[in-house]
Amino acid sequence: MIKDEKRDFDSEAASWDKEPGRVKLATEITGAIRKDVALTSDMDALDFGCGTGLVTFQLQLFIHSITGVDSSRGMIDVLEQKIAKKNLTNVKTRLFDMEKGDVLEGRYHLIVSSMTFHHIKEIKAIFDQFHHIALPSGYLCIADLDSEGGLFHSDNRGVIHFGFDRDRMRQLFIEAGFDNVRHRTAAKVMKPIHDGKMVEFTVFLMTGRKGV
């Protein structure tokens, strides 16, 4: 981790979707969510750390509505351009920055987050907010890297956690009040590390449910 340095996601937003690996990963994570959650046309969802909406747009096909929230104005701008281009009425956006005191709002049947939590310092506080806005019997699905020792990113600016231990992540779900916590391997990513060697990284999906 490189402390006190943030990654400039605003400047990366315009070209974000041009990386085929990101699109493939989002598709695999969405597929894993669909295996663990029976998506229905009456569901309202929140995509936390939505970026340009790679997961958001895939999920919206199966549910009533989805709100994408992100701390990057650039990412939200790209997402809003895509919404307008597709003339979608069931996808909303919100700029959200917890460090500025923003609080999540609304009530949701499904909360998802994909490859975002390794950038977050105050994990417990976000989990508490998730539990507050989740409707009774609502689902929380978090996809992120298994522990990877800092090798996944070529530039670790803005990376707070070098992946996660699944048992520890499961405990965070439970401490926040989510039950029936389970996990699966959602995707495998082959990437070259600093010496050019190809290494396989795994991405888990952890799912929990709020009590009734």
C-alpha positions as CSV (number, residue, x, y, z in Angstrom):
1,M,0.0,0.0,0.0
2,I,1.2,3.5,-0.8
3,K,-0.1,5.7,1.9
4,D,-1.7,9.1,1.3
5,E,-1.8,8.6,-2.4
6,K,-5.0,8.2,-4.3
7,R,-5.6,6.8,-7.8
8,D,-7.0,9.3,-10.2
9,F,-10.1,7.4,-11.4
10,D,-11.5,10.5,-12.9
11,S,-8.8,10.6,-15.6
12,E,-9.1,6.9,-16.3
13,A,-12.9,6.9,-16.7
14,A,-13.1,7.7,-20.4
15,S,-11.0,4.7,-21.4
16,W,-12.1,2.3,-18.5
17,D,-14.3,0.1,-20.6
18,K,-11.7,-0.4,-23.3
19,E,-9.8,-3.0,-21.2
20,P,-11.4,-6.4,-22.2
21,G,-10.3,-8.0,-19.0
22,R,-12.5,-5.6,-17.0
23,V,-15.5,-6.3,-19.1
24,K,-14.9,-10.1,-18.8
25,L,-14.5,-9.9,-15.0
26,A,-17.7,-7.8,-14.6
27,T,-19.6,-10.4,-16.7
28,E,-18.2,-13.3,-14.6
29,I,-19.1,-11.5,-11.3
30,T,-22.6,-10.7,-12.6
31,G,-23.0,-14.4,-13.4
32,A,-21.9,-15.4,-9.9
33,I,-24.5,-13.0,-8.4
34,R,-27.2,-14.5,-10.6
35,K,-26.3,-18.0,-9.3
36,D,-26.6,-16.9,-5.6
37,V,-29.5,-14.5,-5.8
38,A,-32.8,-15.1,-7.6
39,L,-33.2,-11.8,-9.4
40,T,-36.7,-10.6,-9.9
41,S,-38.4,-7.8,-11.8
42,D,-39.5,-6.1,-8.5
43,M,-36.1,-5.7,-7.0
44,D,-34.4,-2.4,-6.4
45,A,-30.6,-2.6,-6.2
46,L,-27.6,-0.5,-5.2
47,D,-24.2,-0.9,-6.9
48,F,-21.6,0.5,-4.6
49,G,-18.4,1.6,-6.3
50,C,-20.1,1.2,-9.7
51,G,-17.4,2.8,-11.8
52,T,-18.7,3.1,-15.4
53,G,-21.5,0.6,-14.7
54,L,-20.0,-2.6,-16.1
55,V,-21.9,-4.7,-13.5
56,T,-24.8,-2.1,-13.2
57,F,-25.8,-2.4,-16.8
58,Q,-25.8,-6.2,-16.7
59,L,-27.9,-6.4,-13.5
60,Q,-30.5,-3.9,-14.7
61,L,-31.7,-6.3,-17.3
62,F,-33.2,-8.6,-14.6
63,I,-34.5,-6.2,-11.9
64,H,-36.7,-3.2,-11.4
65,S,-34.1,-0.5,-10.8
66,I,-30.5,0.0,-9.8
67,T,-28.6,3.0,-8.4
68,G,-24.9,3.3,-9.1
69,V,-22.9,5.2,-6.5
70,D,-19.2,6.1,-6.8
71,S,-16.8,8.6,-5.4
72,S,-15.3,9.4,-8.8
73,R,-17.1,12.2,-10.7
74,G,-15.5,11.0,-13.9
75,M,-16.8,7.5,-13.5
76,I,-20.3,8.8,-12.8
77,D,-20.2,11.1,-15.8
78,V,-19.4,8.2,-18.1
79,L,-22.1,6.1,-16.5
80,E,-24.6,8.9,-17.0
81,Q,-23.6,9.2,-20.7
82,K,-24.2,5.5,-21.2
83,I,-27.6,5.7,-19.5
84,A,-28.6,8.6,-21.8
85,K,-27.3,6.8,-24.9
86,K,-29.4,3.7,-24.0
87,N,-32.3,5.8,-22.9
88,L,-32.7,3.8,-19.7
89,T,-35.1,4.8,-17.0
90,N,-34.3,2.2,-14.4
91,V,-30.7,3.2,-13.8
92,K,-29.8,6.1,-11.5
93,T,-26.6,7.5,-10.2
94,R,-25.2,9.2,-7.1
95,L,-21.9,10.7,-6.3
96,F,-20.9,9.3,-2.9
97,D,-17.8,10.1,-0.9
98,M,-17.7,8.7,2.6
99,E,-14.6,10.7,3.5
100,K,-16.7,13.8,3.0
101,G,-19.4,12.5,5.3
102,D,-21.8,11.3,2.7
103,V,-24.4,8.7,3.9
104,L,-26.1,6.0,1.8
105,E,-29.8,6.6,1.3
106,G,-32.8,4.5,0.1
107,R,-33.9,1.0,0.8
108,Y,-32.8,-1.9,-1.4
109,H,-33.5,-5.6,-2.0
110,L,-30.0,-6.1,-3.3
111,I,-26.7,-4.4,-2.6
112,V,-23.7,-5.3,-4.7
113,S,-20.1,-4.1,-4.8
114,S,-17.5,-5.3,-7.3
115,M,-13.7,-4.9,-6.9
116,T,-14.2,-1.8,-4.7
117,F,-13.5,-2.8,-1.1
118,H,-9.7,-3.1,-1.5
119,H,-9.8,0.7,-1.9
120,I,-11.8,1.3,1.2
121,K,-10.4,2.2,4.7
122,E,-13.6,2.3,6.8
123,I,-15.0,-1.1,5.9
124,K,-17.0,-1.7,9.1
125,A,-18.7,1.7,8.7
126,I,-19.8,0.9,5.2
127,F,-21.1,-2.5,6.2
128,D,-23.2,-0.9,8.9
129,Q,-24.7,1.5,6.3
130,F,-25.4,-1.5,4.0
131,H,-27.3,-3.2,6.8
132,H,-29.3,-0.1,7.5
133,I,-30.4,0.4,3.9
134,A,-31.0,-3.2,3.1
135,L,-34.7,-4.2,3.2
136,P,-35.7,-7.2,5.3
137,S,-34.5,-10.4,3.6
138,G,-32.3,-8.2,1.3
139,Y,-29.0,-9.5,-0.1
140,L,-25.5,-8.1,0.2
141,C,-23.0,-9.4,-2.5
142,I,-19.4,-8.3,-2.4
143,A,-16.9,-9.4,-5.0
144,D,-13.2,-8.7,-4.5
145,L,-9.7,-10.3,-4.6
146,D,-8.5,-13.1,-2.4
147,S,-5.4,-12.1,-0.5
148,E,-2.7,-11.4,-3.2
149,G,0.2,-9.8,-1.5
150,G,0.2,-6.6,-3.5
151,L,0.9,-8.2,-6.8
152,F,-2.4,-7.7,-8.6
153,H,-2.1,-4.0,-9.4
154,S,0.9,-2.6,-11.3
155,D,0.4,0.6,-9.3
156,N,-0.8,0.3,-5.7
157,R,-1.7,3.9,-5.3
158,G,-5.1,4.0,-3.6
159,V,-5.0,0.3,-2.7
160,I,-5.7,-0.1,1.0
161,H,-6.0,-3.9,1.2
162,F,-4.0,-6.5,-0.8
163,G,-7.1,-8.7,-1.2
164,F,-9.0,-10.3,1.6
165,D,-9.1,-13.5,3.7
166,R,-12.5,-15.0,3.1
167,D,-13.0,-16.0,6.7
168,R,-12.3,-12.4,7.8
169,M,-14.7,-11.0,5.2
170,R,-17.4,-13.5,6.3
171,Q,-16.9,-12.3,9.9
172,L,-17.5,-8.7,8.8
173,F,-20.8,-9.8,7.2
174,I,-21.9,-11.5,10.4
175,E,-20.8,-8.6,12.6
176,A,-22.9,-6.2,10.5
177,G,-26.0,-8.4,10.9
178,F,-26.1,-10.5,7.7
179,D,-26.9,-14.2,7.9
180,N,-26.6,-17.2,5.7
181,V,-23.2,-16.0,4.5
182,R,-21.6,-18.0,1.8
183,H,-18.9,-17.6,-0.8
184,R,-17.8,-18.9,-4.2
185,T,-14.9,-18.2,-6.6
186,A,-16.5,-15.8,-9.1
187,A,-13.6,-15.4,-11.5
188,K,-9.9,-16.2,-12.1
189,V,-7.7,-13.5,-13.6
190,M,-4.3,-14.2,-15.3
191,K,-2.0,-11.2,-15.2
192,P,1.7,-10.5,-15.6
193,I,3.4,-9.2,-12.5
194,H,6.5,-6.9,-12.3
195,D,8.9,-9.5,-13.6
196,G,6.7,-10.5,-16.5
197,K,5.6,-13.8,-15.0
198,M,2.0,-14.7,-15.5
199,V,0.1,-15.2,-12.2
200,E,-3.4,-16.4,-11.6
201,F,-5.5,-14.3,-9.1
202,T,-8.9,-15.3,-7.8
203,V,-11.9,-13.1,-7.2
204,F,-14.5,-14.3,-4.6
205,L,-18.2,-13.4,-4.4
206,M,-19.5,-13.4,-0.8
207,T,-23.2,-13.2,-0.3
208,G,-25.2,-12.6,2.9
209,R,-28.9,-11.9,3.7
210,K,-30.5,-9.5,6.2
211,G,-33.0,-11.1,8.6
212,V,-36.7,-10.5,8.2
